Amino acid sequence: MKYLIIAIASLLISTSKLVGQQEPWKGPSVNFSHGKLRVSDNKKFLVFEDGTPFFYLGDTGWELFHRLNKEETEQYLENRRAKGFTVIQAVALAELDGLNTPNAEGNKPLIDNDPLKPNEAYFALVDWVIKKAEEKGIFIGLLPTWGDKVDPSTWGKGPKIFNKENGYKYGQWIGNRYKNSPNIIWINGGDRDGGGANTPIWDAIGEGVKSVDKNHLMTFHPWGEKSSSDWFQNSKWLDFNMCQTGHGQRSYSIYKRLVDRDYNLTPVKPCLDGESRYEDHPVGWTPDVLGWFNDADVRQALYWDLFTGAFGHTYGCHPIWQFLTPAREPIGLARHNWYDVLDLPGASELINARRLFESRPFLSRVPDQNLIVPSYFPETDYVVATRGDGYAFVYFPTGWSAEIQLDKIGAITINAFWFDPRNGESKFIETLPGTGTRKYTPPTGGRGNDWILVLDDSSKNFKAPGK
């Protein structure tokens, strides 16, 4: 019976791989010749120096520097390049006993756990990984440290090694080391409270990095169901906000509470969800009751984030962030090896969102629920809308109908399409006058049957959605 269960599980994983495959991304995921990243003029997006929009599509590879060797790193990064990921979020001083358990080459990051005595052999591998990611057109969202090295009181092995003084100096050291790497986005924090006694330490690390590195943007990774804006909205080192919707919510309410709030704060800063529902993660850590997050949950989180105002999105897979193997103790009930779940459907389908958003004017997009005639939607089935110059997208997560106010698009005639977020294909519906209202019901309904209604100003002559 045991072997039958294993065989069935393997078959399911293999089937998931087949279902989830999309047309691979061709070439480097990002072209660094566009220059450094900066905040857009309207303060809602990130763009390159030449004005080219940047789609932040991240993956949480938290233990990348700590647990993978060079061959495994190549495998992981190439897989993510082909899926169109543009950022890998990884930690210099890693979470899982990152100070006292050596990396794959047998080196610890610090001598005597002193932040002011970095081990050159350890950081040589970090250098190599960052350079390899650059070759593939991938940014590294680089965390100088995980949060337990600042505050181990909640969870994590720590030990606490940072204070205000050495935090600033360590920030200067690591900032100086990577200031000329073109593919760095700094992520201060590390799944921790930014307030109380932690605030001056996080401020010191952020200010230390920024004192020597004028080339790269910085945000802060908070703990669950919080945002960087809770503590650092007015900090000079914080260029954009990052929230964490976490691993327990299946309701749209968390996106209204975090993403919608951050989008409307002043001073205006771009915002995104830096840690959302992990694929193959137990919902609320209670799989026997609530089950496991799957590709339907991944897509829902992605589009709810983007349509609510986020400029990008970070995916995560529970076995992958920890790079689980048979030789390692699973964290948080993780149940598969990392290399067996690289091609889960949710990870593969994210590229369809990137292609959809890059197929329409990017920097004019705003969230706009006024497109939808007011109606009741359950929080688990919430229909959301966004629009830009000459187009609108409406996300239907589970098949509920919605009445759309066509006048809001500002077009004489409109071309309507259904876009399938599972495979990136679109189907033309109709051309209609851009006045009045129109009720739309997705082609299929129920959990996992999400659809995007695309409404284009026909005079713009856009290509098909996602092309």
DRENDOGU-365089 format. One record per residue: x, y, z of N, C-alpha, C in turn. Coordinates in steps of 0.05 Angstrom, whole numbers, plus 5000, padded with zeros to 4 digits. Example, Ala and Ser with C-alpha at 12.3 -4.5 7.8 and 13.67 -1.06 7.14 Angstrom:
// DRENDOGU-365089
526448865156524649105156526449345156525749555142527349795143525850015157
This chain:
// DRENDOGU-365089
501749765000500050005000501750255000503950245016505750475018506850544990507750334975508950384949506950474929504450384932502250484914501850784918501750864943501451154949503651314937506151224940508451364929508251384899507451164886507151154857505051354847502751364862500651544855501551834858503051894880504052164884505952244862507652064854509552124832508152174806506052024801504452064777503152334777502052414800500752674802502652904796505152874808507153084803507853094773508252864761508952854732506652974716504152904723501853014708501753324711502353414735502353704740504453844722506753714719508853824702507853854673506453644663505553654636503353864632501553884652499354084649500454364651502554414667503454684672505354804653506354654633508354754615507354974597508855184594508155404576510455444556510055614536512255684518514455814533516855714533519055824549519756114541520756264560521856534554524356494538524656654517527056644500529156844508531556754512533756934519533657024548535457224555535457324582532757424590532057384615529457474625529157774625531357914631531458204632533858294616533658524602535858644586537058874602539358824614540559024632541659264617541659254590542659484575540759724577538359684588536559904592537360084615539359994631540460164652539460084680539960244699539260194727536160214731535160084751532360114758531960374773529660494769528760734784525760724788524760894805521860914808520761084785518460994774517261144752516461424760515961594741515261874746512561894762510761704757508261714771508361564798510761464805511261344832509761084837508760954816507160714819508560464809510760494794512060264781515060294783516460084775519360104771519960104741521860264733522660274705525760274704526760224680529660254676530260544670532860604669533660884665532561004639532360834619531360934593528260944592526960884614524060894614522660634609524160424602522860164597521660054622519159964622517859864646519159594655519059554681520159304692517959154706517558904698515558734711516958564731516458614756517658464778516158204782517357984773516257714776518257554792517757534818519757424836519157144845521257014854521056754867522656764893521656624914522956624939524956384940527356444934529556244936531256314960529856344983531156445007533856315014533956045011536355905020538355854997538056004975539755954951542655954957543656164970546556184975547555974996545755885012546455715035546455415029544555335012544055045009544754924982545055084961545554974935548454994927549454794913552054814900551854944873553954974859553955114833552254974812552454714811550854564791547854584797547154564822544254594829543354874825545055074830544355354825543755404796545455294778545055314750542355194741541754954752539154824746536855004754536955104778534755274789534455534773536555674769536455934756535555904727536455694713535655654685532655584684531655424703528855364703527255624707528155804724526656044729526856244706529156254693529456424669527456344648527256074643525455974622522556034629521956074654519156134662518656434664520656594656520156884656520457024682521556894702522057034728524157244723523757474737525657694734527257754760526357634782527657684808527757424824529957364836530157144856530857274883529157234903529557354930531157154947533557234955535357054969536857204991537857055011538757175036541757115040543357325045546257295049546757135075545557215097545857075123543156925127543156675119540656525114539056455139536556385135534756325157535356075172535855855158535955585170538655525181539155635205541755615219543955705200543455935187545256035167547956125177548256165203550856245213552656015220551455795230553055575241553055325224551155305205551255075186552555175160554755055151556155155127554455135102555355285082554055265055554955015041554154985016554654735001557654684997559254895000562154864996563654845023562054825045563254785071564155045085563155275077563955525089561655665103562255785126560455945141560756245133558656405136558856675125560556875142560756825168562157005185564256865202566356995209568356895228567456965256567156765272566256805300563556945302561856905281559257025280559257325284561357445274561757735276561057865249558958035248558258155223560458325210562358395226564558555215566958385207566558115208568657935199567557735179566757835155565657655135567757455125566757215118568557005108568657025078570957095067571257135038570456885022571056645032570456405018567456365014565956435035562956415033561956615013562856865014561757064997562757044968564856884964565656834936563556674922562156494936559956344923557556524919556956704938554856904933555457064908557957154905558757304881558157144856558856884857558556714833555556684826553856654846550956624841549856874830550557104841549557364830550457404801552957334795553857354768552457164749551956924758550456724742547656824736546356944756543657054752543757284732545857444733546157664714546357564686547857344682548057234655545357144644543557074661540856974653538757204653539657444659537857674659535957674683536957584706535357574730536557744752534857904764535658064788535757874812537457944831537457814857536358024877534057954889532958114911534558034936536558184942538558094962537958204990537458015008537158075036539858055050540758275062543358255077543358045099540958015112540757815133537857735136537357495147534657415155534157535183531557565189530757715213531657605239532157335241532857225267535557315277537157435259539757535268539457815281537157935277536358185291534558125314532657945310530657885331529957585330531257425347530557135347528357065367527057265379525257215401522657075392521957095366519456975357519856685347521756655328522556385319525256415305526456185299529056185286531356145306533556045296535755975314537556215320537356425304539156645309542056555305543856635323543456815346543257105337542357275356542357555350545157655349545957775327548657875324548758165317546458295312546458565302545558765324546858995323545959225338546159465318545459695328545359935311548159995298550259965315552960035305553959835285553959575291555059395271553259345248550659395252548759375229549459575208550059825216550760025196553359955181555359855196557859795184557659545166556059345174555659115157554159195131552159375135550759485111552659615092554559775102556459905085558259695071559059485086560759285074559359145051556959035056555658885035554659065013553859305019553059494998555359564980557759594991560059664975560859424957560459174968561258944953559558904927557058984928555258924906554159184892555359404898554259654887554559674857556459524845556859544816555659304801554359124816552958904802550359014791549858974765547459104753544858974762544958744774542458584779541758554808542058774824541458764852539058944858537158834874535058984887535358924917535759124933536259074962533559034976533458824993531158775010532058765039531658975053532258985081530258805096530758755121528858595137529258295132527258145137527357855134525257715151522657755144520457625158520357695187520557945194520658035222519158295225518458345251517258595259519358815254518359035243520159265238520159465260518459425280518059625301519559565327519059735347520259695373523259725372524559545387527459545389528759465362527259345344528359275318528759505299527159715303527159935284529960065280531360135301533960265296535960085283535659815286537559635273536959615244534459585237533659575208534359835195533860055208534660315197537660335192539160235211542060245208543060075185541959835181542759665159542059805132539559905131538660045106540360285100540760445120542360685116545260625109546360405122549060325115549360245086547560085076547660005048547460255030545460425035544960645018547160865019548660865041550861065043553061015023553360765013555460704994554360614967551860534966550760434941548560624931549160784912547160964900545860854875546560604868545760484843543160314844542460234868540360034870538060124889535660014883533360074899533259884923531559974943531359814968528459804978527659574989525159545003525659405029523459315042523659175068521658935068522658695075520958465076519858425105517258465109516058445135515158165142514258135167513057875173510157865164508857635169506257575156504057775162502557845140500258015141500958295150503458385144504358655150505658765125506359025126507759155104509959325114511959375097514159555103513059825110510759905099509660165105508860195134508459975148507659995177509760135193512260125184514460245200516260445184516460405158518560545143517560705119515060775120513860925097515461185091516461305112517761565108520861545110521861295111524761265112525961325084528161465084529461545059530561305043531261095058532460865044530360685032527760715038525660545027524560665001525160534979524360634953521660524944520860294953518260184947517360004970514759964973513659804994513359514987513759345006513359055003511658955027509458815020507858695041508158395039507058255059506957965059504057875065502557795045499857695050499857425064502057275061502357045078501056785068500956595086500356315078497756205091496056385099493556285112491056395101491156595083488756735073487856635046485256585044484056525018482056735010482056955024480057165020481357415008479757554992480757804980481258015001480257985025480458195045483358265051485158075051487958135057489258325036488358305011489358474990488258754993485858775001484759045007486159175031486759005051487959115075490859195071492359055054495159115051495759255024495159125002495959244976494459494970491759494973490159734968491059964986491559905011492460115029495160235021497060055015499760155007499560314981497860234963497660374937496760664941495160714961493960974965495261144987497561044997499061205017500461445005501061635022502861855015505161855036507661915028508461965001507961714983507361754958506661544940509161374934508961114937511160934931509960684917511560564899510560304887510260094909508559904904508059694924507759424910508459214925507958944915507858754939506958514933506858294953509358124950511058124970513557984969513557704979511357624991511057345000508157275003507157124984504257054983503856754987501656654979501056374982503056204967504556044982506455864970505055624957505855564933504855314921505855074937504154874941504854634956505454694985504054894996504254965024501654905038501754795062499254745077497855005084495255025077493855265082493655315113494755535122494755595150496155385167497955225154499455015167497654795178495154775168493354565177492254415153493854245140493054115115490653925119490553795142488353605147485653745147485653995153483154145154482654315129484754465121484454665099485754585073487354365073488654275048491254425042491954425017494554535007494054744986495554964986495355154964496355024938494855074917495554964891495655194870495655114844495955314823493655504822491255424829488955604830489455824850490455754873491155954894493356134885495356024871497556194861496556404841494856324822493856514803492056724816490456634834488656824848490257044862492356954877494057144892495457334872496457224850497857384830496057604819493657534809491957724796490557914815489857814839488757994859490758204866493358124870495458324875495658534853496058434829496558614806494158794801491758694802489358854795488759054818489758994842489259174864491259404865493359384850495259614848498159544850498859294855501659214857503059234830505559324830507059344805508359084797508258884814509358624809508358424829509658194830508657984848510957784853510957664877512957454883511457194888512356994874511356714877513156574897512156354908513756184925512755904924514555714927513855434929515155324955513555194971514355124998516954944999517154734983519654584984522054734971521454924953523655054939525055274955523555434970524855644985526955525005526355285015528155155034530054955020529654914994531154724978531354454993528954334997528654095012529753854996531253685009532253424998531753215019532052955011531652735031533552755055535752895052537752915074537053135093534953295088534453525105531753505118531553615142529053615157527053805144524653715138522653895126521854115145521454355134520454585150517554625143515854655163513054725158511454515143512054255148510554035136511154005106513254115096513954085067514153795061513153715037512753425031514153335005515553504991516853424966519753524965521453404948524053504943523953744924525753934928525554184912525754134882527453954874527853904846525553754832523753644848521453504837519053694833519153934843516854114841517554374826519754374812520554614797518454694775517054494765515154534743512254504751511554564776508754554784507154764767504654714763503054884745503155184752502855244779502855524787505355674778507655554782510155674774510355714744509355524729509455544700507555744688505255794702503255964691503656264696505556334713506056614719506856774694508256634676509256774652506956884636504656764638502356874623501557144632501757194659501157464669503157664659505757594659507757774649507257844620506657654604506157704576503657864571501557824587499157984585499658274592500958324614501358604622503358744604505258604594507258734576506158764548503758654542502558684516500758934514500559084536498959334537500459554550499759814545501160034558501459984588503859974598504459874624504160084646505260324641505460524663502960684667500860654650498360794654496360634670497060394678495060214691494460304719491860304726490960374753488860174761488560104787486259944795483760114793481559984784479060144780476559964783475559944808473159794813470659934802470960184794468660334782467960214755469660054744468859924718466659724722466359624747464359414753461959544766459559484755457159584768456959464796456559624816456659524844454859274847455959064859454558814862455958664885454558464895455758304917457458084905459958054915461657834909462757724935462657464940463957354964466957414963468157444987470957504988472757294975471757044973473356834960472956834930471056994920470456994891470457274880472057444892471857734887472857804859471157944844471858034817473158304819475558334807477058584808477758684780478158954778478559074752480959274753482259294731484359494727484259594699485159834694485059954667487560114662488060154636490260324628489560474603491460584589490960744565489860574543487260574539486060434517485260144523485260064548484459784554483559764583482259534588481559464615481659164618482459064642482558784649480658744672479058524671477358454694477958164701478658114726479357844735476957714749476157484738473957324749475157064761475457044787476956824799475556554798472856564799471356304802468856284784468456474767466156454748463756624754463856784775461556964780461357164757458857234750458457434729458857714740459357904722459658184730458758364707457458584714456558784695458659004693459559054668461759244664460759504652461759724663461059994653462960064631462160024606463860064583464760344579463160544588463860824584466560894597467260754618469660814634472260774617472060614595474360564579475060794560472960954554473461184537473961124508472560924497472960834470470360854454470460904428468060904411467160614407468960444401468360154399470459994414469559764424471259594441471459314430473859204430474258924424474458764450472858564453472758414478473958134474475558044493476857784492476557644520476657384519477157224543480057134542481557184564484357104566484456884587485656654580485856424598488456434613488456484639491056514653492456244658491156024651492455764653494355704630493655804606495355734583496155984567495156224574495956464560494556504533492556344528491056374502488756564506488056704484485756884484483756814463481256874468479156814449477457074445477257154420475657394414472757344419471457534433468557514439466857674419467457934418465758114402466958384399466058544380466458834379463858964385463859164403461359284412461859584418459759744418459960034424461060074452462560284456463760334482461960494500459360434500457460584517455760384532454560474554452660314569454160104585452659894592453759674608453359414593455059224601454858954589455558744610453858544612454258334632455958114619458058024633459757814623459857584644459657344633459957094649462156934637464156864653466456704642465656444629467256344611466556094597466155854615467555844638467155624657467255744685466155594704466055694731466855484751467155574776468055404798470955444804471855344827474555384836476555274815478655434809480555364789479855454761477355554757476455654731476455954730478856074732479156364731479556454703478556694697478756814671479257114673480357224652480757514650479357624626477557814630476257954609477958184600478658194575480358404563478558574545478458834551476859024535478759234524479059224497480959404484479459624468480459864469479660074450480559974422478559934405479259814378480959994362480960264367482660444351485560414358486260284380489060254388490460034372488959854360490059634344492159474359491459414384493259234400493358964387495658824392495758544386493958384405493558134399491957964417493157974445491457954465492457964493494657754498496857854509499057664516501057624494500657754471502457714448504257954444
